[in-house]
């Protein structure tokens, strides 16, 4: 038996198995999740009734025809999605079928380049509830099976998630729904003065992204800048690379970099919600290539512009490079 195999067996023996929850405990968790939907559902109903009173579903004088009806359809869609989620949970409770075991936490020891070790723990249940609340606040429509889809991703990829934390020090995660139109997502995630566009249409109609039709879980570093990530983890953030070099990195390992404008927009807004800080500030050398998104033949990139208080979204030729522009390490699971 070789040394590596012995080391792996020793490590496995040292790590205690997490006890499985009983069916009674899993049932109680599901019941609590169902109860937690009630306030959100009541709030949506109240908002809908108020909109009816205020005639918000009628077109205003300065609006295009159909604007009021579009507002009505959007509110009805959110309300229907909440009801569908509640009904799905209720059906699972009523079926009396066994509820599957999913380890709620993943912990791993990460050793930094300076030799310091830290234990990083990610908790799916708390993160998922946090993101559900975030999407409720921002009025983003979720599919009824969103929670089940994310739980499935977590369950199928637990070993790889643990390895990614252990190897690269990822200490936070994004939970993102699939099949959300970019224009709608951008509007819901808008902050301060919104967006500035360079060689990108203001309705985002020319931006095409990879794999954004799927729900996804993305590990990332909860740090304020790309140089900070490089210093603390030793990972290369590839500042000053060309668009062509960013494209080659992404094509070789697409799951290892924050790749799309959709993901960057959610990350930027969520990080601000959690910390009150912006993440991709260009003069912190934290602008980012997003090689999973293109506008025609150009690659998309983005950064927060603190002077103008907006997210700058651009599309650059493959030969373009800038000392403040790199790639953000991450690990994406579908």
Residue, then its C-alpha position, 0 to 999 in steps of 0.5 A: x500500500x502506498x503512502x498516499x493511500x495510507x494518508x487518505x485512510x488515516x484522514x478518513x478515520x480521523x473524520x467522524x461521520x455526521x449522524x443521520x437525522x431521523x425521519x421525525x427530525x427531517x419531517x419537522x424541518x420540512x414542516x418548519x420550511x412550510x410554515x416559513x412560507x406563510x409570512x412571505x405568501x401573506x405579504x405577496x397577497x397584501x401587496x397584490x391587493x394594495x396594487x388593485x386598490x391603487x390601480x397599479x395594473x392600469x397603464x399610466x399616462x407616460x407608459x407604453x400600452x400594456x405596462x400595467x398588465x405586465x406588472x399584474x402578470x409579474x405579481x401573479x407569477x410571484x404569487x403563483x410560484x410561492x403557492x406552488x412551492x407550498x403545495x409541493x411541500x405539503x404534498x411531500x408531507x402528506x405522502x408519508x414517503x421517506x425524506x432523503x438524507x442530505x448532510x446540512x453542513x460541509x466542513x474542511x480544513x484549509x491550509x493557507x500558503x503561510x501555513x495557517x490552517x482554518x476550518x471552513x464550514x458551509x451550511x446549505x440549510x441556512x444559506x438556502x433560506x438566506x437566498x430565498x429571503x434575498x430573492x423574495x426581497x428583490x422580487x425575483x421569480x423562482x421555480x417551484x422546484x428551486x429548493x429541490x434542485x439546489x438540494x440535489x446539486x449539494x447532495x450529488x457534489x458533496x465530495x467535490x465541494x469539500x475538496x474545493x474548500x480544502x484545496x482553494x479556501x472557498x468560504x462562501x457560496x452563491x445559490x442562483x436560479x436558472x432560466x432568468x432573463x438577463x434583463x429581468x435579473x439585472x433590473x432586480x439586482x440593480x443598485x444605486x445608479x444602475x449600469x453603464x454600458x460599453x459596447x453592450x446593448x442597454x437591454x442586454x439583448x446582445x449578451x449570450x451566456x453559457x449554462x445560465x438555464x440551470x440552477x447552480x451553486x457557486x463557491x467563492x472567496x468572501x474577500x474584498x478584492x482580487x489581490x486579497x484573494x491572491x495574497x491569502x490563497x496563493x491563487x492566480x487571479x491573472x491580472x492584466x491578461x488579455x481577453x483571449x487569455x481569459x477565454x483560454x483559461x475558461x475553456x480549459x476549466x470553465x467551472x473554476x472561474x466566475x464566468x457569466x454576467x448573470x453570476x457576477x450581477x447576483x454576486x455583486x448585489x448579494x455581497x453588498x446586501x451582506x457587507x455594505x461593500x462592493x466587490x469588483x471595484x476597478x481601482x482595487x484591481x478587481x474588475x473581472x473578465x466574464x468569459x462565459x458571456x459574450x456580446x458578439x465576438x467580444x468577451x464581457x467584463x464588469x466592475x464597480x465604478x465607485x466614482x459614479x456609483x454604478x456597475x460598468x458592463x463592457x464587451x472588449x475585443x480579445x486583444x484588450x487587457x488592463x492592469x485592473x482586470x483579471x478573473x475571479x476564482x470560483x467553483x461552480x456546480x450544476 
